[in-house]
């Protein structure tokens, strides 16, 4: 264990992510660009990542766009600047490629609300139901599913299922309830939710709207029903960006993780964007995902330099999880 790489591996085994010191002279942007070229790597980043990571990524998108991009990657290494379930999805679609995640501890409160074992037991109560899983779930949960969806295509996926076919929808009860309302279905909903989207304060939102009566309220369907009820537009992260870009208004109150504001400002320059306040009083009036923000430029650099941490999926689980993911991608392409 004398080499720096061996030390990095030991750190990874002990604490789950790289904690090596980086010289202050390192230019992360230039080094990451060099490593991308040297290692034939591609960086995929979610809209909720910090702006610096979004700027250096080869592709920035929402869960559907990232899944579609991951399915067609030609690089040898996929560096996923997002959270663990996203990197798992990339590995499921690319078993022969190396998939890296800057911080293995970058998880997801929603994914953690539903384990593969618990879903398997839950399914036994509803043997006639098909299982549709929101992409914010582990590979193991996807392996127990018949279809996967994202917030961008959830309605399209549900509409592809015969109306007389009962459905279990997991793990997001808020998105599930929204889709039930949109489609007229009566899906059985798993009791899970995203802590980021459940942190919004309706009282503070109303106060904010009174201050800005000319602003349109836009919200992500993972938000609670009382937030969605007052929204002028409800959609996925990419849908929200496109709405602000093409809509005639000049001011918007934005109800999703604050990282989206970076891309939104680029796509709709000159428009005023106001994040929805959260319940708790803190230094940030907006809602941020602590998991998403665990990835940093330093960790991205170390991740590419040492090709660690690597995300792997058990082959049997991978094959089972691949089926509903490929079904989703095929339906989405229609």
N, C-alpha and C positions, 0 to 999 in steps of 0.2 A: 504494500500500500504506500509506495513512495512517490508515485506520479500524481500530478494534479488531477488527472482523470479518475484515478482510483479513489482519491480523496472525495471527489465529487460524487462518485457512486456510493461511497460510504455515507455521505451526508444524505443522499437521496433515500437510502434504505432506512436510516434512522429517523429522519424528520419529514420525509415525503416531498421535499423540494430542495433545490440548490440554494445554499446559503454562503457561497464563496464570495469573498471580497473582490470587488472590481476596481482596478486602478482608476483614479479620478481623471486620468488623461484619456480614457477610452471615449471615442466618439461613437455612441451607440448607433446612430443613423448610418454612418459610413461603414461601420463594422458589420452591421446586420445586412446591409446591401451587399457587402463583399461575401459574407457567408452564404447568402441566398444563391449567389452566382456560383461560388466554389462548390457548394454541396447540392446544387440543383434542387433547391427547396422553394416551396411556395408558402406564403403566409396568408391564412384565412382569418379574418377578424369579424367579430360581431359589432353591431352598432353601439353596444353598451361599453365597449372598451375605451380606455383613455384616448384622447385625441391623437397623441403622438403615435400610438400603436395603429390607430385607424389610418393615419397618414402614410405609414411605411408598409402597410399590408398590400398584397397583390389583389385581394378582393375583400370588400366589406359588405355585409348583408345581414338579413334576418335568418331565422332558422331554416326556412324553405330554400332561400337563395344559397345559403351555405351548404345545405344538403345536396342541392343540384350541382353546385360547383365541385364539391368533394367527390361526386360520382364521376366527374370527368377530368380529374387532375392527372397531368402527365409527369409531374415532377417526381423525384425519388423520395423526397421527404415532405410531409405535410406538417406545417407548424400551425397549430390551432390556437389562436388568441381568443379564447372564449372560456367556457366551463367544461367540466369533465364529460358530460353526456354528449356534447357536441364533438369532442375529440373521439369518443367511442363510436359515434355514428360515422365519422370519417374512416375509422379503422374497419368497421363492419363493411363499408363499401370498397375499401382498398386494403385487403389483407396482406398483399405483397409489399406494401409501402410502409415506411417508418412514419408513425404519427407521434408528434411531440406536443406537449402541453406545458407552457412556461411554469405553471405551478399546479402540482397534482391536488392540492387542497382547494382548488377553485371548483367548488361543487355547485349545488343548486338546491335551495330549500324545497322547491316543488318536487324535484326528483327524489329527494330524501324522504318525502312524505309517503312514498309508495315503494315498498321492496318487492322483489320478484316473488319471494315466498308468500308474502301477504296477498299479493294479487292472485297467485295460484289458488290460495284458499278461498278468496273472495269469489273467484270464478265458479267454484263448486256450488255456490248458492244459486247460480243463474246458468245452468247447463245449456239452455237454449240461446243464450246471448252471444253475439260476436263482441270482441273486445277491440275498441279503438283507443289507441294510446297517443296522447299528446307527445310530441317529440322531446319535451322536457322530462325525460325518464331514462333510467339506466338501460344498458343493453339487455340485462336479465329481464326487465319488465317488457321491453320490446319483443323479446323471445316468446313471451306468453300472449302476444297480441296478434290479432288478425289483420289490423291495419294501423298505420301510424299517420298522424296529421300534424300540421303546424297551425298557428293562428291565421296564416295567410290562406290556407286551403281547407280548413276544418269543415266549413259548410259544404264545399264541393265533395269532400271525402264522405261525409254523412249522407249527402244526396245520392251518392253512388250505391248506397245500400238500400235494398228493397224496403218499402215503408212498413211492411208487416214483420220485418226482422228486428227483434229486440236487441238493444245495444248496451254494453257497459262502456262508459267513457271515463278514462283515468289519465292523469291523476288530478287535473285542475277542475274543481267544481264550478269556479266562476266562468271559465271558458265554456264548460259543458252546459251550464245554465243558459248562457248567451246563445249557444248553438241550438239548444232545445227551443228557445223562443224564436229564433230565426227560421227553423225548419219545421216547427210544430211537432217535433218528436218528444218522446218521454224516456230519454236515456237514463239508465241507472248511473249515478255519478259517484265517483270515488271522492272521499272527503279530504281533498288536498288543495293547497293554494300557495301562491307566490307571496312571500312576506313583503317584497318590494311593492307589489301592486295593491296589497292590502293595507299598506301604511298611509295611503292618502286620506286626508281629512276632508269630509264633506263640508263641515262648517267653514273651514279655512278656504275651501274652493269657492263656496258661495260668497264669502267676504271678498275674495279676490275678483270674482266676476262682477261684484257690485262696483269695485274700483275700476274695472275695465269692461264695461257693458258692451263695448264694440268687439270684444275678443270672442272667438269661437273656441269651444271646449272640445278637445279631441282626446280620446282615451283608448288604451289597449284593452281587449276583451278579457284579460286576466284580472282586471280590476273588479271590485265588488259591484253588485247590482245598483246600489244607490249612486255610485259614480257614473256608471254607464247610462243611468236614467237621465242625467242632465247633460250628457255629451251631445254635441252636434255631429260628431263623426266618431265611429268606433272601428278600429282596424289594427292590423299587425304593424310592426315597426316600419316596414317598407311601405305599407299602405298609408300610414300617417305621414311619412315623408312626402309621398307622392301627392297626398291631399293638400298639404301646406304649399307644395310647389305649384299646383295647378289651380287652387282655389283663389277667388278674387279678394278675399279678406286680407288685411294687413297685420292682424294681431291674433295670436293663438295661445290658449292655456293648454299646456301639454301634459297629459296624464300617462306617463310611462317613465322608465328609468332615464335619468337625466343625460346619460351618454349619447342619446339620440340627437340631442341638440346640436352637436358638432356637425353631423352630416346634414341635418335640417337647415342649419345656417348656410351651409355651402350650396345646397340645392335651392334655397329660397332667400337669397341675400336681400337685406333691406326690410324683411318682415320681422315683427317683434314676437319673440317666443318666451313664454312665461311658464316655468315648471309648476305643476300642481304641488301645493304644500303637503307635508306629512303631518301626522298626528303629534309626534314628539317635537318639542322645541330643541333644536340643536344648531350647530354652526352652519349647516347646509339646509336651506329651506326646501330642497328638492329631495326626491327619493333616489338613492343610489344602491346598487347591488354590491355588497361587500365582496362577494365571490368574484364578480367580474373585475372588480378593481384590484384583486390580488395579483393580476398579471401586470408587470411593469416593463419598461424598456430594458432595465438591467436583467430581469429574469428572461426576457425574450432573447437577449444577447447570449446569456449563459446557456440557455436551452439550445440554441443553435450551435454554439461553440462546442459543447460537449455531447450534443444529441441526446439530451436527457432533460426532464423525465419523459420516458416513452410510455405511450398508452397501448395496452394490448387487451384483447378480448378472447376469452376461451373459444376455441374453434367451434365446438358444438353450439354454444350460445350464439356465436356470430352467425352461423348458418341459419339458425331459427329466426334471429332478429332481422336478417337480411330480407326475408320474404315479405313482411309487412312494409318495410321501407321501400323496397322496389315497387310494391303495389302502389304506394303513395306517389312515388315519382312518375309512374306510368299514368295514373289518373290525373295528376297535376299537369302533365304534358298534353292532355287531350284538348 
